[in-house]
Amino acid sequence: MANVTDGYTFRTMRADDYDQAIELWNGLDGLGLSEADSPERIARFLQRNEGLSFVCEYAGNIIGTILAGHDSRRGFLYHLGVTAEHRGHGIATRLVDRALSALLTEGIDKCHLFVMEHNTGGQRFWSANGWEKRDGILLYSRDLA
Ligand SMILES: CC(C)(COP(=O)(O)OP(=O)(O)OC[C@H]1O[C@@H](n2cnc3c(N)ncnc32)[C@H](O)[C@@H]1OP(=O)(O)O)[C@@H](O)C(=O)NCCC(=O)NCCS
């Protein structure tokens, strides 16, 4: 269900939001995009994690997004972004709150996220909002196909 404050409408993300979402993501410096961000893969992510990802609309346009999902053990956040002209109004905070509440209702009580090393703005956002930067953990990745 959508809810509106200060002209901003928050609602769950749908597959048909893709065109506006990818345009937003392409314009953001701190996000890492890959083949996992194709329309089909995003639609599959939203289907597997129904009701956990959110958008914020202003005047009918998507100006903020967050993707959230879980693997039944831990939650993961991706693609938190707000267009530059709407920053500083608590949009990101409200998107994160909604995603974490939705994860909690699925029984997920801990959430992780990845931040690019060069994304100092993103790091400051997470640190200012109660997230712990972990030491002693390294991320290993491997292509399967
Ligand atoms: C990071 C981002 C999502 C923040 O969006 P936002 O809607 O402006 O954030 P909020 O208004 O909810 O910020 C809440 C608080 O976080 C802190 N904060 C937000 N952005 C910050 C920044 N760049 N540097 C330092 N603190 C920041 C502030 O304490 C702020 O509170 P204040 O407005 O009372 O000062 C936005 O700057 C963005 O889209 N950046 C590019 C994409 C990106 O890096 N995303 C994160 C990927 S890991």
The ligand as a Gaussian input file, in Angstrom:
#p B3LYP/6-31G(d) Opt

LIG

0 1
 C       23.260000       8.186000       0.197000
 C       21.887000       8.719000      -0.262000
 C       20.988000       7.537000      -0.622000
 C       21.264000       9.521000       0.893000
 O       19.960000       9.946000       0.484000
 P       19.153000      11.091000       1.282000
 O       17.708000      10.913000       0.969000
 O       19.749000      12.407000       1.034000
 O       19.444000      10.692000       2.797000
 P       18.634000      11.175000       4.085000
 O       18.054000      12.529000       3.839000
 O       17.700000      10.102000       4.515000
 O       19.838000      11.292000       5.126000
 C       19.657000      10.977000       6.465000
 C       20.910000      11.315000       7.222000
 O       22.002000      10.587000       6.695000
 C       23.176000      11.408000       6.716000
 N       23.651000      11.558000       5.336000
 C       22.957000      11.376000       4.190000
 N       23.753000      11.542000       3.123000
 C       24.959000      11.842000       3.612000
 C       26.211000      12.121000       3.011000
 N       26.393000      12.114000       1.683000
 N       27.242000      12.403000       3.827000
 C       27.074000      12.421000       5.173000
 N       25.930000      12.139000       5.799000
 C       24.889000      11.859000       5.023000
 C       22.799000      12.690000       7.351000
 O       23.057000      12.551000       8.740000
 C       21.318000      12.761000       7.138000
 O       20.681000      13.473000       8.129000
 P       20.460000      15.081000       7.985000
 O       19.743000      15.267000       6.663000
 O       19.630000      15.382000       9.182000
 O       21.816000      15.659000       7.984000
 C       22.025000       9.663000      -1.493000
 O       23.006000      10.638000      -1.210000
 C       22.406000       8.956000      -2.785000
 O       21.532000       8.533000      -3.549000
 N       23.723000       8.820000      -3.055000
 C       24.199000       8.173000      -4.284000
 C       23.923000       6.669000      -4.287000
 C       24.570000       5.984000      -3.121000
 O       25.721000       6.218000      -2.794000
 N       23.791000       5.094000      -2.478000
 C       24.288000       4.275000      -1.401000
 C       24.841000       3.037000      -2.006000
 S       25.703000       2.054000      -0.824000

